[in-house]
Amino acid sequence: MCPSLALQSHPRNRPEVSRPQRGRRGARPAPGRRAVAVRGFRVRVAAVPGGGAGAAGLGDTMALRWWWRSGAWCRRAPPLGSVPSPGPRAAPRPPLPRRSICHITQRSSTFSFPKICSIFWRFHHTSTSQWCSCSKTISDEKYQDPFQLGRKDLKNLYEDIKKELLVSAAELKEMCDYYFDGKGKAFRPMIVVLMARACNIHHNNSKEVQASQRSVAIIAEMIHTASLVHDDVIDDANSRRGKRTLNQIWGERKAVLAGDFILSAASVALARIGNTTIISVLTQVIEDLVRGEFLQLGSKENENERFAHYLEKTFKKTASLIANSCKAVSILGCPDPKVHEIAYQYGKNVGIAFQLIDDVLDFTSCADHLGKPTAADLKLGLATGPVLFACRQFPEMNAMIMRRFSKPGDVERAWKYVLQSDGVQQTTYLAQRYCHAATREIRKLRPSPEREALVHLTEMVLMRDK
């Protein structure tokens, strides 16, 4: 389903600007103009000499990134100095494939993805209250930091997890504690406790998280970590979260057993909740993780089937845990099935967007910053979103995908094709669509600080760089 955004403009809402700035309809600012203030956001304009693929292999379209903030499409610029300085006038950028993944409507006209950039510059002078009628304006909405709101409920999270993993064997305990060192952001538990509060407030205005709901947050983090341990064994990974993997330190056999033990401890904690519905919902996650791993081992020859295969794998391996954990806390806090579906859909869409951005970062982030090697998916023979979009522009990639980039030079050639294509941009835009869907779902709940924090969480997913 493709969300559309009605962009409206009215002369009285548009500040006076000189004609060279306004220029022709849909034109960008003059080349000398380096930045524009848009209601508190700094938007940088930088051109890559020659257009198309720049010195780093990225076109001038990568100088700015679309992202969603409080009901409005905005542009996020990369860090200062990360793009080349403006040079000679860039050559026109080649058009994207006609099969654009989404459209934006303005009155009765339809604009495809390549025209979004020019649309943005026309409307950056427009009052942000006109950008989207289905949401509050940016200036009227108080920012809610998700991590600040969830800090109280996540206090001593890792200590409680270690209590669940209490064992007599010193080596097994050391292995289990290796990833539960308290240095992670606890992204999944934080979503779960915020969803719990939002659903509780929606139901009976209760502002407290139940003990069983917090247990779901703990279980979600344990299941996630166990899946990482097993993934590292399957992929023969060397690093995770900026340090060596369990299989590199203790060997594959012991790593598999450690992952199994963490999963069994999570199952014991789940049984302790004593709710058969919750047990059914969260055990579905474990089934999806296994099925997702099997999907990752296969591939599809047909292009349309291949993309559907990729999204299904993404849901099962990443989004199912978030979706079903959110659904579990909503069941514990509210009897309304509609609320359960809202929680599930929010988690599903955020989870898919999270993985899409993760796949983008495999091409755009350095290994030291990301905490794991870049181009890891290509080396594993995996065709992620950027690769599948790039394949539409470079059909010669089909053969490489089918042989899982196994021939010498395949990884390097595929990497080059992705950076020369619009694969990164299209995958990022697809992630924005999923975040928009998540925002639309969560806004069906009663207003609360936690609900707004979940809205802003979708922005953090799109903006993250590791």
GULO-311758 format. One record per residue (C-alpha): x, y, z; residue in one letter. Coordinates in Angstrom, 1 decimal, always signed. Layout:
BEGIN
px|py|pz|residuo
X|Y|Z|A
...
! end
This chain:
BEGIN
px|py|pz|residuo
+0.0|+0.0|+0.0|M
+1.5|+3.3|-1.1|C
+0.8|+6.3|+1.2|P
+0.4|+9.6|-0.5|S
+1.0|+13.0|+0.9|L
-1.1|+16.0|+0.0|A
+1.2|+19.1|-0.3|L
-0.7|+22.3|-0.1|Q
+0.5|+25.9|-0.6|S
-1.1|+29.3|-0.1|H
+0.5|+32.6|-1.0|P
-0.2|+34.2|+2.4|R
+1.7|+31.4|+4.1|N
+4.7|+31.9|+1.9|R
+7.3|+34.5|+3.1|P
+8.6|+37.1|+0.6|E
+11.6|+35.8|-1.3|V
+13.4|+37.3|-4.2|S
+12.7|+36.1|-7.7|R
+16.1|+34.4|-8.1|P
+15.3|+32.3|-5.1|Q
+11.8|+31.4|-6.2|R
+12.7|+31.0|-9.8|G
+10.7|+28.7|-12.0|R
+8.2|+26.3|-10.6|R
+9.8|+23.4|-8.7|G
+13.4|+24.8|-9.0|A
+16.0|+24.3|-6.4|R
+17.8|+27.3|-4.7|P
+20.7|+28.9|-6.4|A
+24.0|+26.9|-6.4|P
+25.6|+29.4|-4.1|G
+23.1|+28.8|-1.4|R
+24.5|+26.3|+1.1|R
+21.8|+25.8|+3.7|A
+18.1|+26.6|+4.3|V
+16.4|+26.7|+7.7|A
+13.2|+24.8|+7.7|V
+11.4|+25.1|+11.1|R
+14.3|+24.1|+13.2|G
+16.0|+21.8|+10.7|F
+19.2|+22.5|+8.9|R
+19.1|+21.3|+5.3|V
+22.4|+21.4|+3.4|R
+22.7|+21.6|-0.4|V
+25.8|+20.1|-1.9|A
+26.4|+19.1|-5.5|A
+28.7|+16.3|-6.6|V
+30.7|+17.3|-9.6|P
+29.5|+15.6|-12.7|G
+26.3|+14.4|-11.2|G
+25.4|+10.7|-11.5|G
+28.0|+8.8|-9.5|A
+30.3|+11.1|-7.6|G
+33.9|+10.6|-6.4|A
+32.7|+8.3|-3.7|A
+30.3|+6.5|-6.1|G
+27.2|+8.3|-4.8|L
+25.2|+10.8|-6.9|G
+24.2|+14.2|-5.9|D
+20.8|+12.7|-4.8|T
+22.7|+11.3|-1.8|M
+23.7|+14.7|-0.5|A
+20.3|+15.0|+1.0|L
+18.1|+12.2|+2.5|R
+14.3|+12.2|+2.8|W
+13.0|+11.5|+6.3|W
+9.6|+11.8|+8.1|W
+9.2|+14.1|+11.0|R
+5.9|+14.6|+12.8|S
+3.8|+14.2|+9.8|G
+6.0|+16.0|+7.3|A
+8.6|+14.9|+4.7|W
+11.9|+16.6|+5.4|C
+15.4|+16.3|+4.1|R
+18.3|+15.2|+6.3|R
+21.8|+16.2|+5.3|A
+24.9|+14.1|+5.9|P
+27.6|+15.3|+8.4|P
+29.6|+18.4|+7.4|L
+32.5|+17.5|+5.1|G
+31.0|+14.2|+4.0|S
+30.1|+15.4|+0.5|V
+32.4|+17.2|-2.0|P
+32.3|+20.9|-2.4|S
+30.2|+22.3|-5.2|P
+32.1|+22.2|-8.5|G
+31.1|+23.0|-12.0|P
+27.5|+22.7|-12.9|R
+26.5|+19.1|-12.6|A
+25.1|+17.2|-15.6|A
+21.4|+16.3|-15.4|P
+20.8|+13.3|-13.3|R
+19.5|+10.3|-15.3|P
+15.8|+9.5|-14.6|P
+14.9|+6.7|-12.3|L
+13.1|+3.6|-13.7|P
+9.5|+4.3|-14.7|R
+8.3|+1.7|-12.1|R
+8.6|+4.1|-9.2|S
+7.7|+2.7|-5.9|I
+5.5|+5.5|-4.7|C
+3.9|+8.8|-5.8|H
+3.2|+12.1|-4.2|I
+0.1|+14.0|-5.2|T
-0.3|+17.7|-5.5|Q
-3.8|+18.7|-6.3|R
-4.7|+16.6|-9.3|S
-1.1|+16.1|-10.6|S
+1.0|+13.0|-9.8|T
+4.7|+13.3|-9.1|F
+7.0|+10.3|-9.2|S
+10.0|+9.8|-6.8|F
+12.5|+11.6|-9.1|P
+10.5|+14.8|-8.8|K
+10.2|+14.8|-5.0|I
+13.5|+16.8|-4.7|C
+12.2|+19.7|-6.8|S
+8.8|+19.6|-5.0|I
+10.6|+19.9|-1.7|F
+12.4|+23.0|-2.7|W
+9.2|+24.7|-3.8|R
+7.5|+24.0|-0.5|F
+10.3|+24.6|+1.9|H
+9.0|+28.2|+2.2|H
+5.5|+27.0|+2.9|T
+4.2|+26.9|+6.5|S
+4.8|+23.4|+7.9|T
+1.2|+23.3|+9.1|S
+0.2|+23.0|+5.5|Q
+2.4|+19.9|+4.8|W
+0.1|+17.3|+6.1|C
-3.4|+17.7|+7.3|S
-3.5|+14.4|+9.2|C
-0.9|+15.4|+11.8|S
+0.0|+18.1|+14.2|K
+2.5|+20.7|+13.1|T
+6.1|+20.3|+14.0|I
+6.2|+23.5|+16.1|S
+3.1|+22.6|+18.1|D
+4.3|+19.2|+19.1|E
+6.6|+18.7|+22.0|K
+9.5|+16.4|+21.3|Y
+9.5|+13.2|+23.4|Q
+12.8|+11.4|+23.8|D
+11.9|+7.6|+23.7|P
+15.0|+6.6|+25.7|F
+14.3|+9.2|+28.4|Q
+10.7|+8.1|+28.8|L
+11.7|+4.4|+28.8|G
+14.7|+4.8|+31.2|R
+12.7|+4.2|+34.3|K
+11.2|+1.0|+33.2|D
+14.5|-0.3|+31.7|L
+16.5|+0.4|+34.8|K
+18.6|-2.7|+35.8|N
+17.4|-4.4|+32.6|L
+20.6|-6.3|+32.0|Y
+21.0|-7.2|+35.7|E
+17.6|-8.8|+35.6|D
+18.5|-10.7|+32.4|I
+21.7|-12.0|+34.1|K
+19.6|-13.2|+36.9|K
+17.5|-15.3|+34.4|E
+20.8|-16.7|+33.1|L
+22.2|-17.7|+36.5|L
+24.2|-20.9|+36.1|V
+26.9|-22.6|+38.0|S
+29.2|-23.3|+35.0|A
+31.7|-20.3|+35.0|A
+32.4|-20.5|+31.2|E
+28.8|-20.7|+30.2|L
+28.0|-17.7|+32.4|K
+30.8|-15.7|+30.9|E
+29.5|-16.5|+27.4|M
+26.0|-15.5|+28.3|C
+27.1|-12.3|+29.9|D
+29.3|-11.4|+26.9|Y
+26.6|-9.5|+25.0|Y
+24.6|-8.4|+28.0|F
+27.2|-5.9|+29.1|D
+24.8|-3.0|+29.4|G
+26.4|-1.0|+26.6|K
+23.6|-1.6|+24.1|G
+20.8|+0.8|+23.5|K
+18.1|-1.8|+24.3|A
+16.1|-0.7|+21.3|F
+13.6|-3.5|+21.4|R
+12.9|-3.4|+25.1|P
+12.5|+0.3|+24.9|M
+9.8|+0.0|+22.2|I
+8.0|-2.7|+24.2|V
+7.8|-0.6|+27.5|V
+6.7|+2.5|+25.5|L
+4.0|+0.5|+23.8|M
+2.9|-0.9|+27.1|A
+2.5|+2.5|+28.6|R
+0.7|+3.9|+25.5|A
-1.8|+1.0|+25.5|C
-2.3|+1.2|+29.3|N
-3.1|+4.9|+29.0|I
-5.4|+4.3|+26.0|H
-7.3|+1.7|+28.0|H
-7.8|+3.1|+31.5|N
-5.3|+6.0|+31.7|N
-2.9|+3.9|+33.8|S
+0.6|+5.3|+33.6|K
+2.4|+2.3|+35.1|E
+4.0|-0.7|+33.4|V
+2.8|-4.0|+34.7|Q
+5.5|-6.5|+35.9|A
+4.4|-9.0|+33.2|S
+4.7|-6.3|+30.5|Q
+8.3|-5.6|+31.7|R
+9.0|-9.3|+31.6|S
+8.0|-9.3|+27.9|V
+10.7|-6.6|+27.3|A
+13.3|-8.7|+29.0|I
+12.3|-11.8|+27.0|I
+12.4|-9.9|+23.7|A
+16.0|-8.8|+24.4|E
+17.0|-12.4|+25.3|M
+15.4|-13.9|+22.2|I
+17.0|-11.2|+20.0|H
+20.5|-11.8|+21.5|T
+20.1|-15.6|+21.2|A
+19.3|-15.1|+17.5|S
+22.4|-13.0|+17.0|L
+24.6|-15.7|+18.5|V
+23.2|-18.3|+16.2|H
+23.4|-15.9|+13.2|D
+27.1|-15.3|+13.8|D
+27.7|-19.1|+13.8|V
+25.7|-19.6|+10.6|I
+27.5|-16.6|+8.9|D
+30.9|-17.4|+10.4|D
+31.0|-13.7|+11.5|A
+34.1|-12.2|+13.1|N
+32.6|-9.1|+14.8|S
+29.4|-8.0|+16.4|R
+28.7|-4.7|+18.2|R
+32.3|-3.7|+17.8|G
+33.9|-6.7|+19.3|K
+34.7|-10.3|+18.5|R
+31.8|-12.8|+18.2|T
+31.2|-15.7|+20.6|L
+32.1|-18.2|+17.9|N
+35.5|-16.6|+17.3|Q
+36.4|-16.7|+21.0|I
+34.8|-19.9|+22.2|W
+34.2|-21.8|+19.0|G
+31.1|-22.7|+17.0|E
+29.9|-25.6|+19.2|R
+30.0|-23.7|+22.4|K
+28.4|-20.6|+20.8|A
+25.5|-22.7|+19.6|V
+25.0|-24.1|+23.1|L
+25.2|-20.6|+24.6|A
+22.5|-19.4|+22.2|G
+20.3|-22.4|+23.0|D
+20.7|-21.7|+26.7|F
+19.7|-18.0|+26.4|I
+16.7|-19.1|+24.4|L
+15.7|-21.7|+27.0|S
+16.0|-19.1|+29.8|A
+13.7|-16.8|+27.9|A
+11.2|-19.6|+27.5|S
+11.3|-20.2|+31.3|V
+10.6|-16.5|+31.9|A
+7.8|-16.6|+29.4|L
+6.1|-19.5|+31.1|A
+6.4|-17.7|+34.4|R
+4.0|-15.0|+33.1|I
+1.3|-17.7|+33.1|G
-0.7|-16.4|+30.2|N
-1.2|-18.9|+27.4|T
-2.1|-16.3|+24.9|T
+1.2|-14.4|+25.5|I
+3.1|-17.7|+25.3|I
+1.5|-18.4|+21.9|S
+2.3|-14.9|+20.6|V
+5.9|-14.9|+21.6|L
+6.7|-18.5|+20.6|T
+5.6|-17.5|+17.1|Q
+8.7|-15.3|+17.1|V
+11.0|-18.3|+17.5|I
+9.2|-20.1|+14.7|E
+9.5|-17.0|+12.5|D
+13.2|-16.7|+13.3|L
+13.9|-20.2|+12.1|V
+11.7|-19.9|+9.0|R
+13.4|-16.6|+8.2|G
+16.8|-18.2|+8.3|E
+15.7|-20.8|+5.9|F
+14.3|-18.1|+3.5|L
+17.7|-16.4|+3.7|Q
+19.4|-19.6|+2.5|L
+17.2|-19.6|-0.7|G
+16.7|-17.3|-3.6|S
+14.1|-16.6|-6.3|K
+14.8|-16.3|-10.1|E
+11.7|-14.2|-10.9|N
+12.3|-10.5|-10.1|E
+8.9|-9.9|-8.4|N
+9.0|-13.1|-6.4|E
+12.6|-12.2|-5.3|R
+11.5|-8.9|-3.8|F
+8.5|-10.5|-2.0|A
+10.9|-13.2|-0.8|H
+13.2|-10.5|+0.6|Y
+10.5|-8.7|+2.5|L
+9.1|-11.9|+3.9|E
+12.5|-12.8|+5.2|K
+13.0|-9.3|+6.6|T
+9.7|-9.6|+8.5|F
+10.4|-13.1|+10.0|K
+14.0|-12.4|+10.9|K
+13.7|-8.9|+12.3|T
+10.2|-7.4|+12.4|A
+8.3|-10.4|+13.9|S
+10.0|-10.0|+17.3|L
+9.1|-6.3|+17.6|I
+5.6|-6.8|+16.2|A
+4.7|-9.8|+18.5|N
+6.3|-8.2|+21.6|S
+4.3|-5.1|+21.1|C
+1.1|-7.2|+20.6|K
+1.9|-9.1|+23.8|A
+2.1|-6.1|+26.0|V
-1.0|-4.6|+24.4|S
-2.9|-7.9|+25.3|I
-1.7|-7.6|+28.9|L
-2.8|-4.0|+29.1|G
-5.9|-3.7|+27.1|C
-8.7|-6.2|+26.1|P
-9.6|-4.4|+22.8|D
-8.5|-6.5|+19.8|P
-8.3|-3.3|+17.7|K
-5.5|-2.1|+20.0|V
-3.7|-5.4|+19.7|H
-3.7|-5.0|+15.9|E
-2.5|-1.4|+16.2|I
+0.4|-2.5|+18.4|A
+1.2|-5.4|+16.0|Y
+1.1|-3.3|+12.9|Q
+3.3|-0.5|+14.4|Y
+5.9|-3.1|+15.5|G
+5.8|-4.8|+12.1|K
+6.3|-1.6|+10.1|N
+9.0|-0.2|+12.4|V
+10.8|-3.6|+12.3|G
+10.9|-3.8|+8.5|I
+12.0|-0.2|+8.2|A
+14.8|-0.9|+10.8|F
+16.1|-3.7|+8.7|Q
+15.9|-1.8|+5.4|L
+18.0|+1.0|+6.9|I
+20.4|-1.7|+8.2|D
+20.7|-3.0|+4.7|D
+21.4|+0.6|+3.4|V
+24.1|+1.1|+6.1|L
+25.9|-2.0|+4.7|D
+26.7|+0.2|+1.7|F
+27.0|+3.7|+3.3|T
+28.6|+3.3|+6.7|S
+32.2|+2.4|+7.5|C
+33.0|-0.8|+9.4|A
+34.4|+0.9|+12.5|D
+31.3|+3.0|+12.9|H
+28.8|+0.2|+12.1|L
+30.4|-2.3|+14.4|G
+30.6|-5.1|+11.8|K
+32.2|-5.4|+8.3|P
+30.6|-3.5|+5.4|T
+29.5|-5.4|+2.3|A
+28.9|-8.3|+4.7|A
+25.6|-9.3|+3.0|D
+27.2|-9.4|-0.4|L
+30.0|-11.6|+0.9|K
+27.4|-13.9|+2.3|L
+25.7|-14.1|-1.0|G
+22.6|-12.1|+0.1|L
+20.7|-9.8|-2.2|A
+19.2|-7.0|+0.0|T
+17.0|-4.1|-0.9|G
+19.8|-1.8|-2.5|P
+20.9|-4.8|-4.6|V
+17.4|-5.7|-5.8|L
+16.6|-2.1|-6.7|F
+20.0|-1.8|-8.5|A
+19.3|-4.9|-10.5|C
+16.4|-3.1|-12.2|R
+18.9|-0.7|-13.7|Q
+21.7|-3.2|-14.2|F
+20.1|-6.5|-15.4|P
+23.5|-8.1|-15.6|E
+23.3|-8.4|-11.8|M
+20.7|-11.1|-12.1|N
+23.3|-13.8|-12.9|A
+25.4|-12.7|-9.9|M
+22.4|-12.8|-7.6|I
+21.5|-16.3|-8.7|M
+25.0|-17.6|-8.1|R
+25.0|-15.6|-4.8|R
+28.1|-13.5|-5.8|F
+30.3|-16.6|-5.6|S
+32.6|-15.8|-8.5|K
+35.8|-13.8|-8.0|P
+35.0|-10.1|-8.5|G
+31.2|-10.5|-8.1|D
+31.1|-8.7|-4.7|V
+33.2|-5.7|-6.0|E
+31.1|-5.4|-9.2|R
+27.8|-5.6|-7.3|A
+29.0|-3.0|-4.9|W
+29.9|-0.7|-7.8|K
+26.5|-1.2|-9.5|Y
+24.6|-0.5|-6.3|V
+26.5|+2.8|-5.8|L
+26.0|+3.8|-9.4|Q
+22.2|+3.1|-9.2|S
+19.4|+4.5|-7.1|D
+19.3|+1.4|-5.0|G
+20.3|+3.1|-1.8|V
+17.8|+6.0|-2.3|Q
+15.0|+3.7|-3.2|Q
+15.5|+1.4|-0.2|T
+15.7|+4.4|+2.1|T
+12.5|+5.7|+0.6|Y
+10.8|+2.4|+1.1|L
+11.8|+2.5|+4.7|A
+10.2|+5.9|+5.0|Q
+7.0|+4.4|+3.7|R
+7.0|+1.8|+6.4|Y
+7.7|+4.4|+9.1|C
+4.8|+6.5|+7.7|H
+2.6|+3.4|+8.0|A
+3.8|+2.9|+11.6|A
+3.1|+6.5|+12.5|T
-0.4|+6.3|+11.0|R
-1.1|+3.2|+13.2|E
+0.2|+4.5|+16.5|I
-1.7|+7.8|+16.1|R
-5.0|+5.8|+16.5|K
-4.2|+5.5|+20.2|L
-5.2|+8.1|+22.8|R
-2.6|+11.0|+22.9|P
+0.1|+10.5|+25.4|S
+3.8|+11.3|+25.8|P
+4.6|+7.6|+25.1|E
+2.6|+7.6|+21.9|R
+4.5|+10.7|+20.7|E
+7.8|+9.1|+21.7|A
+6.8|+6.1|+19.5|L
+6.1|+8.5|+16.6|V
+9.6|+10.1|+17.0|H
+11.1|+6.6|+17.3|L
+10.3|+6.1|+13.6|T
+12.4|+9.2|+12.8|E
+15.3|+7.7|+14.8|M
+15.1|+4.5|+12.8|V
+15.5|+6.5|+9.6|L
+18.2|+8.8|+10.9|M
+20.4|+6.2|+12.6|R
+23.9|+5.7|+11.2|D
+24.9|+2.5|+12.9|K
! end
